């Protein structure tokens, strides 16, 4: 999207006005302060800077600009936030191809008509409504989720929509009909099924999931819409449009399997529930949930298939840094069964959720009676989950938990996890353009943090000590070279946090001390950057030596000498 559009929005809208539509802001010096909209904090730790157009929430450790805020609050991606803010600002977005836009709008209109048609059909078939209510779904829940019914006829929906002016091509693109063999007319995808409309994050119908009313095992329990321009199953979670505010409020998402599980969970008060609808959780799904909360509770069916799905879902979630717990449902029960039989029981089960690693350890203990087999299954099924955990403290904790469950030593478990991690690393494709991972990871993290700090300092002191901002930039450019522009994103949470913390620091610290502190940080940054550069250059030198490329060797040696000279340099800041 053109940058001018974003600038137009920022000119017409103040971040104070945008954020103030969600929380009550109060003046705090030159900034504003409020209780966090992302956590249930009692002491305000949410700051907004009108001068910089950014916010930072210390309780949830996230921040950014007005676009980031809308993404978090509304559970949309950047395009979604852009549209919301453009509408509020009265800014017209760059027009897309009218034909493409019209085709998409036709799809939305068509699917909305289909949803209304299915809903009316259900009302005309009281036996279907009676079946749904027998499953524990109340009338207001049926209305809220627009649950409908597809008639047991081959072309009922097609006939209805064609009378509304839609063509067979429109219906095919929407995934509502299929082509027939032998020159016969196309026929409806959904027949004699309870219909659940699937919405995008904005609440627009993009697809359907149909549950059979038949008890015939040969008939698929669920039939879902095929993928279309509007519906990509890897990108949409059923119920997300209604759950996003609940996820933020409760600070965790509850993930269930099917549609009845979801609507009954919402009915029981768990408005933070989403459903995977028979598909594996994808990274896009995980990012959707992470926007709202890093915590998740899996309430999948307590059968073999459910446990298998749980393990598949857990690894990418843990890799993404999520806190993954499991609600231990009674054997043979799903969330819908629990809510129907005893609504308050789900609250207890979810409240007693345990970490997925501990859950699997307990499950494997029940399933395995031979001790050696138990340990082998733990190695195969549980230790990969520990490998997926980035946080070293968490990893060490769960290594101890596994050691306690298996009777192995903590050192033994640690070495086995390290071995699995090495196997995983070797199994991954090698990227020749990526820097090698080494023991310098901690130094690299420190270097990155210092880079963000210095960028924030340049911004924070620009009005107070403009000469110092220029000096910092000069030295950082010397240290980073061409990489200066890529140092950090100005709207990143880390950057926002540093800016708000620096405001207080600059107000309470004398200029001389600021200069000394900055010089110290610049020197450390130069050393860390130089060491990283040396490491990479020495790796390149080895390759050049193997290839006997004398010209390249000379070039690299010269670069190494220049870096070593920078290492010896101490940065001095002198006020003009």
Buried (B, 14 or more C-beta within 10 A) or exposed (E): EEEEBBEBBBEBBBBBBBBBEBBEBEEEEEBBBBBBBBBEBEEBBBBBBBEBBBBBBBBBEBBBBBBBBBBBBBBBBEEBBBBBBBEBBEBEBEEEEEEEEEBBEBBBBBBEBBBBBBBEBBEEBEEBBEBBEEBBBEEEBBEEBBBBBBBEEBBBBBEBBBEEEBEBEBBBBBBBBEEEEEEEEBBBBBBBBBBBBBBBBEEBBBBBBBBBBEEEEEEBEBBBBBEBEBBEBEBBBBBBBBBBBBBBBBBBBBBBBBBBBBBBBBBBBBBBBBBBBBBEBBEBBBEBBBBBBBBBBBBBBBBEEBBEBBBEBBBBBBBBBBBBBBBBBEEEBBBBBBBBEEBEBBBEBBEEBBBBBBBBBBBBBEEBEEEEEBBEBBBEBBBBBBBBBEEEEBBBBBBEBBBEBBEBEBEEBBEBBEEBBEEEEEEEEEEEEEEEEEEBEEBBEBBBBBBBBBBBBBBBBBEEBEEBBBBBBEBBBBBBEEEBEEBBEBBBBBBBBBBBBBBEBBEEEEEEEBBEBBBEBBBBBBBBBBBBBBBBBEBBBEEBEEEEEEEBBEBBEEBBEEBEEBEEBEBEBEEE
